[in-house]
Amino acid sequence: MECKFCKKQLSTISNLNYHIKNNKNCLEIQKNQNQNDNNNLVSCDFCKKSFSNKSLKIHLKSCKNKSIEIIEEKDKLLKEKDEIIEEMKNRILELEVENKIYKNDHEFVKNMAAQPKTTTNNNNKIRVMNNFFDNPEKVKQIVNEKLTQDHICDGQKGVAQFATNFLLRDDEGNINYFCTDPSRSIFKFQNADGEMEKDIKAIKLTNMLIDAGIKHKTGTIAPSLWTKKDGTVDVDKFQIFGPSTNEIILMQMDNSVFRNELACLTSV
């Protein structure tokens, strides 16, 4: 029988086994051969174990780490796909909103062009009739004369209805302050020079009402909503009307209810 390492011939299997385990020359040959084999080993990219080229091909078919990594890679690709789809959906929504704004602006310009205008005798400037932003004293007078208990009972919604009915219309009753984008609370009006101006979140209109004394007027009227004839406070009525009053008093800090109602009343 021939030793596969040193090629020596031996008579029996037992002699061959003994030779392989004990013969110095054969052991040295085995050592060198093992070193060469180790140098030729290739690591699995997934589990990092070492194999010969032939063994590696067999191992890759059943490597558990490979299966896990493939699943993770698929999950990653699916996630990236979902993110791309979501970005595309958001972009489509943005384009739809932009298109709506464009249409609203176009209609707004048409509507404003159809509004009656007057020309001053002094400088021939075209002016929008009843432009409230140019006449703060007139606004104060309207707040003082027209703001009622009914408006205050409805809080900021009531103030929006008051403004729409008594401030945002020209002498012929046409609205001259429009919401062109309700989702972003963008309002527009034509100023005294005939130019279009934005009032984002109705801040300018809100400040105008505050300057016109709407908080003071509310504070003057409100107590009558919950005060009894003997001068004491009706607690039940105070609990009903107090929050609406407070909503108006704090309007300069948070006008969200006001501008949302205003958007409903003035959207083009």
KEGU-632560 format. One record per residue (C-alpha): residue number from 1; residue in one letter; x, z, y. Coordinates in pm, 1 decimal, decimal comma. Layout:
% KEGU-632560
+-----+------+----------+----------+----------+
! pos ! code !       c1 !       c3 !       c2 !
+-----+------+----------+----------+----------+
! NUM !    A !        X !        Z !        Y !
...
+-----+------+----------+----------+----------+
% end
This chain:
% KEGU-632560
+-----+------+----------+----------+----------+
! pos ! code !       c1 !       c3 !       c2 !
+-----+------+----------+----------+----------+
!   1 !    M !      0,0 !      0,0 !      0,0 !
!   2 !    E !    127,3 !    -92,0 !    342,5 !
!   3 !    C !    138,2 !    142,5 !    640,9 !
!   4 !    K !    -42,7 !    -22,1 !    931,7 !
!   5 !    F !    201,3 !    127,3 !   1179,9 !
!   6 !    C !    546,9 !     74,7 !   1035,5 !
!   7 !    K !    457,0 !   -175,6 !    758,6 !
!   8 !    K !    631,1 !     31,2 !    490,5 !
!   9 !    Q !    503,4 !     -9,2 !    132,7 !
!  10 !    L !    377,9 !    300,8 !    -50,7 !
!  11 !    S !    247,8 !    337,2 !   -404,0 !
!  12 !    T !    -67,2 !    549,0 !   -356,5 !
!  13 !    I !   -319,2 !    641,7 !    -90,3 !
!  14 !    S !   -206,4 !   1003,8 !    -94,2 !
!  15 !    N !    151,7 !    893,9 !    -35,8 !
!  16 !    L !     35,2 !    669,0 !    246,8 !
!  17 !    N !   -157,2 !    949,3 !    414,1 !
!  18 !    Y !    134,8 !   1187,2 !    382,9 !
!  19 !    H !    368,4 !    923,3 !    521,0 !
!  20 !    I !    145,8 !    856,6 !    824,4 !
!  21 !    K !    129,2 !   1225,3 !    909,0 !
!  22 !    N !    489,3 !   1324,3 !    844,8 !
!  23 !    N !    733,0 !   1032,8 !    861,4 !
!  24 !    K !    930,9 !   1061,9 !   1187,9 !
!  25 !    N !    984,8 !    690,8 !   1234,6 !
!  26 !    C !    619,8 !    617,7 !   1170,0 !
!  27 !    L !    506,3 !    898,4 !   1402,6 !
!  28 !    E !    726,8 !    758,3 !   1680,0 !
!  29 !    I !    575,7 !    415,0 !   1629,0 !
!  30 !    Q !    225,3 !    567,1 !   1640,3 !
!  31 !    K !    308,3 !    751,3 !   1963,2 !
!  32 !    N !    430,9 !    436,0 !   2133,1 !
!  33 !    Q !    131,3 !    242,4 !   2012,5 !
!  34 !    N !   -109,8 !    506,9 !   2146,3 !
!  35 !    Q !     59,3 !    496,1 !   2485,7 !
!  36 !    N !     22,1 !    119,3 !   2497,1 !
!  37 !    D !   -341,7 !    148,0 !   2395,8 !
!  38 !    N !   -405,8 !    403,7 !   2671,5 !
!  39 !    N !   -244,1 !    175,9 !   2925,1 !
!  40 !    N !   -483,0 !    -99,8 !   2823,1 !
!  41 !    L !   -796,8 !    114,6 !   2852,5 !
!  42 !    V !  -1059,2 !     28,6 !   3113,3 !
!  43 !    S !  -1287,2 !    284,1 !   3285,0 !
!  44 !    C !  -1662,5 !    242,9 !   3288,5 !
!  45 !    D !  -1778,5 !    201,2 !   3649,1 !
!  46 !    F !  -2084,3 !    417,2 !   3583,6 !
!  47 !    C !  -1973,0 !    713,8 !   3367,0 !
!  48 !    K !  -1593,7 !    684,8 !   3423,8 !
!  49 !    K !  -1510,1 !    711,2 !   3051,2 !
!  50 !    S !  -1222,9 !    496,0 !   2920,4 !
!  51 !    F !  -1259,0 !    217,2 !   2664,9 !
!  52 !    S !  -1078,1 !    -86,5 !   2538,2 !
!  53 !    N !  -1212,5 !   -414,4 !   2672,8 !
!  54 !    K !  -1403,9 !   -481,5 !   2356,1 !
!  55 !    S !  -1545,5 !   -129,3 !   2332,4 !
!  56 !    L !  -1643,2 !   -131,2 !   2697,8 !
!  57 !    K !  -1872,5 !   -430,2 !   2651,6 !
!  58 !    I !  -2052,2 !   -246,5 !   2373,2 !
!  59 !    H !  -2066,6 !     77,0 !   2572,7 !
!  60 !    L !  -2219,1 !    -87,6 !   2882,8 !
!  61 !    K !  -2527,3 !   -185,2 !   2687,1 !
!  62 !    S !  -2618,0 !    179,0 !   2634,1 !
!  63 !    C !  -2448,9 !    367,6 !   2919,6 !
!  64 !    K !  -2704,7 !    618,2 !   3053,8 !
!  65 !    N !  -2536,6 !    644,5 !   3391,7 !
!  66 !    K !  -2567,7 !    268,5 !   3433,2 !
!  67 !    S !  -2944,2 !    286,8 !   3378,8 !
!  68 !    I !  -2977,4 !    567,9 !   3631,9 !
!  69 !    E !  -2773,1 !    382,8 !   3893,6 !
!  70 !    I !  -2974,7 !     63,4 !   3845,4 !
!  71 !    I !  -3298,8 !    257,8 !   3895,1 !
!  72 !    E !  -3158,9 !    424,0 !   4208,6 !
!  73 !    E !  -3047,2 !     85,6 !   4343,3 !
!  74 !    K !  -3393,5 !    -58,3 !   4280,3 !
!  75 !    D !  -3552,5 !    239,6 !   4457,5 !
!  76 !    K !  -3318,5 !    188,5 !   4751,0 !
!  77 !    L !  -3406,4 !   -180,2 !   4774,9 !
!  78 !    L !  -3778,6 !   -103,5 !   4754,0 !
!  79 !    K !  -3744,0 !    156,1 !   5029,1 !
!  80 !    E !  -3557,1 !    -90,3 !   5251,2 !
!  81 !    K !  -3827,2 !   -349,6 !   5180,1 !
!  82 !    D !  -4101,9 !   -103,5 !   5280,6 !
!  83 !    E !  -3913,5 !    -17,2 !   5601,1 !
!  84 !    I !  -3880,0 !   -386,2 !   5691,0 !
!  85 !    I !  -4252,0 !   -442,8 !   5624,3 !
!  86 !    E !  -4339,5 !   -140,5 !   5840,3 !
!  87 !    E !  -4117,4 !   -269,0 !   6123,6 !
!  88 !    M !  -4288,0 !   -607,7 !   6101,9 !
!  89 !    K !  -4632,2 !   -444,2 !   6114,5 !
!  90 !    N !  -4531,8 !   -240,9 !   6420,9 !
!  91 !    R !  -4396,9 !   -552,4 !   6590,2 !
!  92 !    I !  -4721,2 !   -737,4 !   6517,8 !
!  93 !    L !  -4916,4 !   -449,4 !   6675,1 !
!  94 !    E !  -4686,7 !   -456,9 !   6979,0 !
!  95 !    L !  -4742,5 !   -830,2 !   7018,6 !
!  96 !    E !  -5119,2 !   -783,4 !   6987,7 !
!  97 !    V !  -5109,6 !   -513,7 !   7258,1 !
!  98 !    E !  -4892,1 !   -732,7 !   7482,2 !
!  99 !    N !  -5134,6 !  -1021,7 !   7433,1 !
! 100 !    K !  -5427,5 !   -796,0 !   7517,7 !
! 101 !    I !  -5250,8 !   -672,3 !   7830,9 !
! 102 !    Y !  -5180,5 !  -1030,8 !   7933,4 !
! 103 !    K !  -5547,2 !  -1124,2 !   7888,3 !
! 104 !    N !  -5661,9 !   -812,1 !   8073,3 !
! 105 !    D !  -5423,9 !   -882,4 !   8361,2 !
! 106 !    H !  -5546,9 !  -1241,3 !   8375,8 !
! 107 !    E !  -5910,9 !  -1131,0 !   8385,5 !
! 108 !    F !  -5825,6 !   -860,0 !   8635,8 !
! 109 !    V !  -5668,2 !  -1110,5 !   8875,6 !
! 110 !    K !  -5973,7 !  -1336,0 !   8839,5 !
! 111 !    N !  -6206,0 !  -1044,9 !   8910,5 !
! 112 !    M !  -6004,1 !   -931,2 !   9209,3 !
! 113 !    A !  -5993,3 !  -1284,6 !   9345,0 !
! 114 !    A !  -6373,5 !  -1287,3 !   9336,3 !
! 115 !    Q !  -6397,7 !   -955,7 !   9525,3 !
! 116 !    P !  -6508,5 !   -979,1 !   9890,5 !
! 117 !    K !  -6228,1 !   -924,4 !  10140,2 !
! 118 !    T !  -6228,6 !   -860,4 !  10513,2 !
! 119 !    T !  -5972,8 !   -969,0 !  10772,0 !
! 120 !    T !  -5867,3 !   -728,9 !  11044,9 !
! 121 !    N !  -5886,4 !   -852,3 !  11403,5 !
! 122 !    N !  -5545,5 !   -710,7 !  11491,6 !
! 123 !    N !  -5299,9 !   -863,7 !  11245,7 !
! 124 !    N !  -5504,6 !  -1096,2 !  11019,7 !
! 125 !    K !  -5400,4 !   -904,4 !  10704,4 !
! 126 !    I !  -5633,2 !   -946,5 !  10408,5 !
! 127 !    R !  -5754,3 !   -598,9 !  10308,8 !
! 128 !    V !  -5959,6 !   -477,1 !  10016,6 !
! 129 !    M !  -6279,9 !   -322,2 !  10142,8 !
! 130 !    N !  -6295,8 !     57,1 !  10115,3 !
! 131 !    N !  -5932,8 !     99,9 !   9994,4 !
! 132 !    F !  -5930,7 !    477,1 !   9933,9 !
! 133 !    F !  -5550,8 !    511,0 !   9912,5 !
! 134 !    D !  -5524,8 !    403,2 !  10277,2 !
! 135 !    N !  -5772,7 !    659,4 !  10405,8 !
! 136 !    P !  -5697,9 !   1015,1 !  10282,4 !
! 137 !    E !  -5921,8 !   1170,1 !  10548,6 !
! 138 !    K !  -6214,3 !    964,1 !  10422,2 !
! 139 !    V !  -6140,9 !   1081,7 !  10067,9 !
! 140 !    K !  -6142,3 !   1445,1 !  10183,3 !
! 141 !    Q !  -6479,2 !   1389,1 !  10346,8 !
! 142 !    I !  -6624,7 !   1232,4 !  10030,5 !
! 143 !    V !  -6491,5 !   1516,1 !   9811,0 !
! 144 !    N !  -6639,4 !   1772,5 !  10047,5 !
! 145 !    E !  -6978,6 !   1598,9 !  10068,9 !
! 146 !    K !  -7028,8 !   1439,0 !   9726,7 !
! 147 !    L !  -6866,7 !   1666,5 !   9466,9 !
! 148 !    T !  -7145,8 !   1871,0 !   9308,6 !
! 149 !    Q !  -7208,5 !   2141,4 !   9051,8 !
! 150 !    D !  -7299,3 !   1872,5 !   8798,9 !
! 151 !    H !  -6953,9 !   1715,6 !   8829,6 !
! 152 !    I !  -6782,8 !   2053,1 !   8793,4 !
! 153 !    C !  -6990,3 !   2144,9 !   8487,9 !
! 154 !    D !  -6841,0 !   1841,5 !   8309,7 !
! 155 !    G !  -6481,8 !   1930,9 !   8401,3 !
! 156 !    Q !  -6235,6 !   1641,5 !   8429,8 !
! 157 !    K !  -6495,2 !   1401,7 !   8286,1 !
! 158 !    G !  -6720,8 !   1491,6 !   8575,6 !
! 159 !    V !  -6436,5 !   1429,7 !   8822,3 !
! 160 !    A !  -6378,6 !   1083,9 !   8666,7 !
! 161 !    Q !  -6748,4 !   1002,0 !   8708,9 !
! 162 !    F !  -6739,5 !   1131,2 !   9066,7 !
! 163 !    A !  -6432,3 !    919,3 !   9150,7 !
! 164 !    T !  -6581,0 !    607,3 !   8990,6 !
! 165 !    N !  -6911,0 !    638,8 !   9174,4 !
! 166 !    F !  -6789,0 !    742,3 !   9519,5 !
! 167 !    L !  -6424,2 !    636,3 !   9558,7 !
! 168 !    L !  -6338,2 !    343,3 !   9334,6 !
! 169 !    R !  -6600,0 !     98,2 !   9461,0 !
! 170 !    D !  -6609,6 !   -123,8 !   9766,8 !
! 171 !    D !  -6900,9 !   -139,5 !  10010,1 !
! 172 !    E !  -7089,9 !   -371,6 !   9776,4 !
! 173 !    G !  -7050,0 !   -146,2 !   9474,0 !
! 174 !    N !  -6776,2 !   -347,4 !   9300,7 !
! 175 !    I !  -6504,3 !   -153,5 !   9117,1 !
! 176 !    N !  -6164,3 !   -201,0 !   9283,0 !
! 177 !    Y !  -5959,2 !     18,7 !   9050,3 !
! 178 !    F !  -5927,6 !   -103,7 !   8689,3 !
! 179 !    C !  -5784,3 !     18,6 !   8357,7 !
! 180 !    T !  -5593,6 !   -274,9 !   8209,3 !
! 181 !    D !  -5442,2 !    -87,6 !   7912,9 !
! 182 !    P !  -5646,1 !    211,7 !   7785,6 !
! 183 !    S !  -5398,8 !    295,6 !   7507,8 !
! 184 !    R !  -5123,0 !    360,1 !   7763,2 !
! 185 !    S !  -5350,1 !    467,9 !   8050,7 !
! 186 !    I !  -5234,1 !    191,5 !   8284,8 !
! 187 !    F !  -5455,4 !    134,8 !   8587,6 !
! 188 !    K !  -5424,3 !   -128,6 !   8860,2 !
! 189 !    F !  -5560,5 !   -176,7 !   9208,7 !
! 190 !    Q !  -5505,8 !   -413,9 !   9498,8 !
! 191 !    N !  -5338,7 !   -249,6 !   9795,5 !
! 192 !    A !  -5399,5 !   -316,2 !  10163,5 !
! 193 !    D !  -5153,0 !   -606,3 !  10161,0 !
! 194 !    G !  -5336,8 !   -778,4 !   9877,1 !
! 195 !    E !  -5065,0 !   -692,4 !   9623,0 !
! 196 !    M !  -5134,2 !   -554,7 !   9275,8 !
! 197 !    E !  -5010,5 !   -200,8 !   9213,9 !
! 198 !    K !  -4995,4 !      3,4 !   8894,0 !
! 199 !    D !  -5110,5 !    361,6 !   8865,0 !
! 200 !    I !  -4970,1 !    477,2 !   8529,8 !
! 201 !    K !  -5170,3 !    764,2 !   8376,8 !
! 202 !    A !  -5374,8 !    770,5 !   8700,0 !
! 203 !    I !  -5112,1 !    998,2 !   8858,3 !
! 204 !    K !  -5153,8 !    851,8 !   9205,9 !
! 205 !    L !  -5532,0 !    887,4 !   9194,2 !
! 206 !    T !  -5502,4 !   1241,6 !   9057,4 !
! 207 !    N !  -5264,0 !   1347,5 !   9334,2 !
! 208 !    M !  -5490,6 !   1188,3 !   9592,7 !
! 209 !    L !  -5784,4 !   1398,7 !   9468,4 !
! 210 !    I !  -5570,3 !   1713,9 !   9468,6 !
! 211 !    D !  -5455,3 !   1642,2 !   9825,4 !
! 212 !    A !  -5817,6 !   1583,8 !   9920,4 !
! 213 !    G !  -5897,6 !   1942,7 !   9822,6 !
! 214 !    I !  -6080,1 !   1895,5 !   9493,2 !
! 215 !    K !  -5936,7 !   2221,6 !   9355,4 !
! 216 !    H !  -6049,6 !   2415,2 !   9663,7 !
! 217 !    K !  -6393,9 !   2253,6 !   9651,8 !
! 218 !    T !  -6423,9 !   2338,2 !   9280,6 !
! 219 !    G !  -6318,9 !   2697,6 !   9345,0 !
! 220 !    T !  -6583,7 !   2722,2 !   9616,9 !
! 221 !    I !  -6870,7 !   2580,9 !   9409,0 !
! 222 !    A !  -6784,0 !   2717,6 !   9063,1 !
! 223 !    P !  -6872,2 !   3087,2 !   9116,0 !
! 224 !    S !  -7232,0 !   2991,6 !   9181,9 !
! 225 !    L !  -7250,8 !   2866,8 !   8822,9 !
! 226 !    W !  -7207,5 !   3215,7 !   8674,5 !
! 227 !    T !  -7291,5 !   3461,6 !   8953,7 !
! 228 !    K !  -7623,7 !   3643,8 !   8933,3 !
! 229 !    K !  -7846,7 !   3710,5 !   9231,6 !
! 230 !    D !  -7721,1 !   4069,4 !   9248,7 !
! 231 !    G !  -7363,7 !   3942,0 !   9275,3 !
! 232 !    T !  -7254,4 !   4035,9 !   8922,1 !
! 233 !    V !  -7103,3 !   3791,6 !   8672,4 !
! 234 !    D !  -7312,3 !   3641,4 !   8394,4 !
! 235 !    V !  -7055,9 !   3659,0 !   8113,7 !
! 236 !    D !  -7232,7 !   3403,5 !   7893,5 !
! 237 !    K !  -7243,5 !   3141,8 !   8171,3 !
! 238 !    F !  -6885,7 !   3219,1 !   8268,2 !
! 239 !    Q !  -6776,6 !   3146,3 !   7910,0 !
! 240 !    I !  -6965,4 !   2814,4 !   7924,9 !
! 241 !    F !  -6856,3 !   2688,7 !   8268,0 !
! 242 !    G !  -6522,8 !   2868,5 !   8311,6 !
! 243 !    P !  -6322,7 !   2626,1 !   8089,3 !
! 244 !    S !  -6460,5 !   2319,7 !   8275,3 !
! 245 !    T !  -6367,3 !   2471,3 !   8608,6 !
! 246 !    N !  -6021,2 !   2565,5 !   8483,8 !
! 247 !    E !  -5975,7 !   2208,5 !   8352,0 !
! 248 !    I !  -6017,0 !   2076,2 !   8706,8 !
! 249 !    I !  -5796,6 !   2346,4 !   8862,5 !
! 250 !    L !  -5512,7 !   2252,0 !   8621,9 !
! 251 !    M !  -5571,7 !   1878,3 !   8657,2 !
! 252 !    Q !  -5239,3 !   1811,8 !   8829,4 !
! 253 !    M !  -5055,7 !   1957,1 !   8527,6 !
! 254 !    D !  -5267,6 !   1781,4 !   8264,8 !
! 255 !    N !  -5510,4 !   1502,0 !   8360,5 !
! 256 !    S !  -5551,3 !   1359,1 !   8007,3 !
! 257 !    V !  -5929,0 !   1415,8 !   7991,7 !
! 258 !    F !  -5970,1 !   1268,2 !   8340,3 !
! 259 !    R !  -5769,3 !    951,8 !   8273,5 !
! 260 !    N !  -5929,2 !    892,5 !   7931,6 !
! 261 !    E !  -6278,6 !    910,3 !   8080,9 !
! 262 !    L !  -6162,3 !    695,9 !   8372,1 !
! 263 !    A !  -6033,4 !    434,4 !   8126,5 !
! 264 !    C !  -6378,5 !    418,5 !   7963,2 !
! 265 !    L !  -6548,1 !    375,7 !   8300,1 !
! 266 !    T !  -6310,7 !    116,7 !   8450,5 !
! 267 !    S !  -6171,3 !    -87,9 !   8159,0 !
! 268 !    V !  -6173,3 !   -464,5 !   8214,6 !
+-----+------+----------+----------+----------+
% end
